[in-house]
């Protein structure tokens, strides 16, 4: 199992008006989401820059291995998402044979991409405390979506239908249950099924109707319910044993699944 990261890198930055353009060169695949209205000038030739007026929420899919000159005409805040090569390699391996690249565009109009970028942004801001499996799953979903919709490979091969074999699914679920007290990665679970991470994620969804992350949360909550039936077990111990980083994260997730707090659930069961 490779230790190479398949989690996207998220960076917020501010652009100011400038008189001289700045050279940009991305060796990795980069998306830029506009966080507030801004006017940018950029192009591949310093002598002929084009002006683009953007609204908040719009996304630019930047070209890889291409020199660009960029300057701001107005101030604005931007969000840059860098997709690691390993995520693209895994996704491309399931959808195409041979080399594959993405067709860059100044305006990427796909609400699905916007939703995935927003999830990565919220995780980066700490709006919700996601674990490694969540971040990797979103990154892989984003890589697979971009390859399906913007990939330029001519050797496209659809993903076969079906799901995990019963033995594969049993191994993965058993592994999840045996390691509920710690953080799990998508690659780690995929290894149990002997599949690549993006393909595993799709096959798991077809088999269970849930993403690996959502399914794992359900198992964590089931374990928590069992432990909460014992009045002598401290809430903090329940949280840690079920793989939650903090009691706040545990309580918030428990409410989502059960519509009441862990303490209220314990009182209800014991009374």
N, C-alpha and C positions, 0 to 999 in steps of 0.2 A: 504494500500500500504506500503510495507516494505521500510524502509530507509536504509537497508543494501546495501553497495556499490556493484555494479556489474562491476566496472571498473578495468581493469588490472593495476597492479603496475609494472612500468618499471624502471630498475636500471642498469646503466653502471658501470663496475668496471674493474680493471686491475689485472691480475694474474702474479706473479713473480715466477721464479724458486725457489724451496725450497728443503731442505734436508729431511724434515719430512712432511708426509701427514697430512691434516687437516680434522677433522670429519665434515661431512655435514648431516643434517637431515631436510627434507622439510615436514612440516605438510600440506602445500598447494601444489597445482599443479604448477610446475615450468617448464618453457622451457628456455634453454640457447642458444642464437645465437652467433656464433663465428664471431667477427668483423675483426679479422686479423689472419693469420695462426698461429697456436699454437699447442704444443704437451702437452697432459695431461696424467697423470697416475691416474687411480681410480678403485675402486672395493668395494665390500661389506666386504671383508676380508683384514685386514691390511697386512697380510703375503703374499697376492697374488694379486698385483695390475696389471692391464693391461694398456699398453700404446696405446693411440689413437692420431693419427696425423690428425688435422682438417684444412680445408681450410676456408677462409672467406665466410660467408653466411650459413654454415652448422648449423643445429639445433639439440640439444639434448633434448629429452623429459625425464625429470628426474623422478625417481620413488618416490611415496609418502610414507611416514611412513616407510622408509627404511634407515638404517644407511649406509653411504658411506664414504670412505676415498679418498681424492682428493689431488693431488699435481701437480704443474706445472713443466714441464721439460724445457720449453722455456717461455719467457714472451709473453703476449698477452692481448688483450682487449675483453671483453665479455659483452653481453647484457642479463640480466635476466628478464624474464617476468613471473610474478606471477598472476595466474588466480584465482580470489576469489571463494570460495566454492559456494557462492550464484549463480554465473554464471553457474557453472557445475550442480548444483541442478536443476536450471530452465531448462537447456538444456536436462539433463537426464530425466526429467519428461516428455518431449515430445517424447523421442526416446525409452525409455525402462521402464520396471516395475521392481522394486526391486533394489538391490544394483548394482552399476556400478563403475568400475574403469578403468583407462587407462593403456594400455600396453606400458611400458616405452621402450625406444630404444636409443642406443648410436648415431644413425644417423636417423633423421626423414626426409625422402626424399619425401616431398610433397610441390610443389611450391605454392599451395594455402595457406598453413600455413606460408610459408616464406613471402608471400605478406601481409598477415594480421599482422604478426609481424613487418614488415617494416613500415606499416601504424601507428602502435602504437609507434614505435621508432621515426618516423618523428614528430608525435604529441608531444612526450616527449621532443624532441629537439627544438620545437617551429618553425619548418620549415613552418608549416601552423597553423593558430590559429583555432583549432577545438573546438566545443562546447561539452557539456556533452553527448548529444544524439549521436554524432559521436563516441566518445570513448566507450560508452556503447554498441553501435551497433557492433563495431568491436570486442569488448571483447566477446559478445554473439555469434557472428559468429564464432570466434575462438573456443570457448567452444563447440558449436554444431558440428563443423567440426571434432574436436578431438574425440568427443564421437562417431560420425558416423564411423570414420576411425580407431580409436585406442581403442574404448570401448570394454570391455570384458564381458559385460552383455549377458546372453544367452536369455534373454526375450526381444529381440529387437522388436520394433513395428514401422513400417514406418509411416511417417507423412502423414496424409490424404491430398488428392489434394483439389483444390478449393481456396477460398479466404475469405475475410471478407464479412459478410452479408451487404447489402446496408445500413441498419440502423447503423451497427457498424462503417462502413467507414465514414458515414455522421457525426457521433458523434466525431470521431477522427479528421476529417478535420475541423469541426467547432471549436473544442477545440484548434487546432493549430492556426487557424485564430484569435481566441480571445486572444491568448497569444504570438503573434509574437514579442512582445517587451522584452521577457525574455527567459532565457535558459530553455529548456524542456528536460526531461529525458525519456529514453525508457520505464521505468516502469510506469511513469506518463501517457504516451500515451496508454500503454497496459491496464492500469486500466480503461480507457474510453471504451475500447472494451471488458473488463472483460476477458482478456486472460493473460497468462504468457508472459513476455517480449520476449523470443526467438520465441515462437509460433506466437505471434503477428507480429514480424518482418517478418517472412516468409509469413504469410497470407496477410500482407500489400503489400509485394512485388508482390505476385500473383495477387492482386486486381488492383494495380496501375502500375506495371512494374518498380517501383522505391523503393529504401529503404526509411524508414521514414525520415532519415536525408536529403536525396536528395530532397524528396518531400517538406519538410519543407523549405529548401533553396529556392525552386521555389516560394513558397508562400511569403517568405520574399522579394524576388526580385520583384514579382508582386506588393506588397505593396509599395516598394521603387519607382517603376515606377510611380505609382499614385501620390505619394508625390512630385516626381521630376517635375511633370507638373505644380506645384505651384511655381513660381519663388521666392516667399518671404520665403520659407522654407529653413532653413540653412542645408547644407550637413551633419553637425554633428547631427542635430535633426533627419534627415532621417535615418542615421545610427543607432542611439539609438532606435528609434521607431520600427525599423525592426529587432532588436535583435542582432545587430553586436557589438562586444566588442570595436572595433576601426574603424576609418575611413579607415585605410589601409586594414583591413579585408573586410570591405564592398566593397571597390573599387576593390579588387582582385576578390572577388566572383562575383560581377556585371560584370566584364570583361569576366569571364568564361561563364556566362549565356548569355550575350548580345553582346560580342565581341567589346565592347567599354566602356569607362569609364562613371561613373554616370554624370560627368559634360558634357561630349560630348553628352550623351543621352539627357540631359536637353536642351542643345543648339539646338540639332536637332529637338526636339519636339516643342520648343518655336518658332523656326524660320520656 
